[in-house]
Amino acid sequence: MFPSFAASSAVRAGQAHAPVGFFYASPENILFSPAYCVNGKTGRMTGKPKPDSTHPEWHEAMEALVRALDLPDRYDRVIRELVIPGLGRVFMRFWIAQDLIDPDFMADPEDDADEPQWYQIGDWPQRAGTPDGTPQFKWNRRTSLYFRWYGQHVMHVVDWLIYADRIGAPWLQNLDGYGRPKKLLKCMDLQQLVHEADKGLRYRARNYDPGGVSMEALPALTDCDEVEVADLGVGYVLVRLQTPHALLVEGGRMHHCIGHGSYDNYLFNPNYQFLSVRDPDGQPVATLEIAAGVVLQFRGPGNVDPSRAVVELLSAYASESKWLCYESAAAGGYLVYGFDSIEDVGTVVIDDMLAGDDLLPARP
């Protein structure tokens, strides 16, 4: 599912500080500075730092990113040929720029308070020799933060790449000498990728055509496809989507990406739920993705944030069900799930700390 980039709560006029990030002036002016940080140490490089396989931790960074996306195996080629040259490259640019400012700590780019939350993003020398002291742990942590701040936009771009691959978009044939699409290479940050995704998905949003089949031609939903799980009052109900066909129809009616197929595999995971809030006329007004009691996504029609009326209407049921991250998801937050673990009791653990807690230590 994906939101409108312009609707992001992270875009704030009059920001008192200008943290590194694509919502503000991109730090390309420092990205190509000869000063470069590797493993928390500032040194001089004879060449420009590049967001590609020449980076000493490129492999760890891309592994963390791909695991966080958690796409089915059938998208391996999309990951290799589109996600890595596009998202992987701008993801690395983001962190290279941050490393030039401070490789160890970073302020929350969406926190406009006078004293914003700080997060540890560098190596943990005090944990050297343990799994927490490895570059992979550092990049898992960085990826988790990146998805917390920009996850909805990342998944919007992924939806576009999957869709473009499925329909054989003409721009896929315009390649550079290394076989990479030039459309992706011209994007220098996530904002530019989102802009391209908005354009690429605009037609699909107006004329939802999953797999070449019109919505009118799809079979009607049955009791096997969806089941009511709660009466929310004032004529609204909560419905669980149980089949790929149910996701397909939900995506078509709501104009978001739940129906393009990448979520189908999760229907068979007992820890996952896909829910739809229906109005008195039976029309969907919000869709939720929930894993082990954590609300990963909560989107309204066209992937905007759900209305406050819907959020408040569902809040009692969410509290009764002990859902985590409900308000955050309603405000457009996205919880990375690729390298989280789910304990037998259903507790979600992220980077060895409970979801909902302060995941990382504050800046000293």
ABEGO torsion letter per residue (X at the ends): XBBBAAABAABBBGBABBBBEAABBBAAAAAABABBBBGGBBBBBABBBBBBAABAAAAAAAAAAAAAAGBBAAAAAAAAAAAAABAAAAAAAAAAAAAAABAABBBBAABABABBBBBBABBBAAABGBAAABAAAAAAAAAAAAAAAAAAAAAAAAAAAAAAAAAGBAAAABBBAAGBBAAAAABABAAAAAAAAAAAAAAAAABBBBGGBBAAABBBBBAAABBBABBAEGGBBBBBBABAAAAAAAAAAAGBAAAAGAAAAAAABAABBBBBBBBAAGBBABBBBBBGGBBABBBBBGGBBBBAAAAAAAAAAAAAAGBBGAAAAAAGBBBBAAABBBBAAGBBBBGGBBBGBBABBBBX
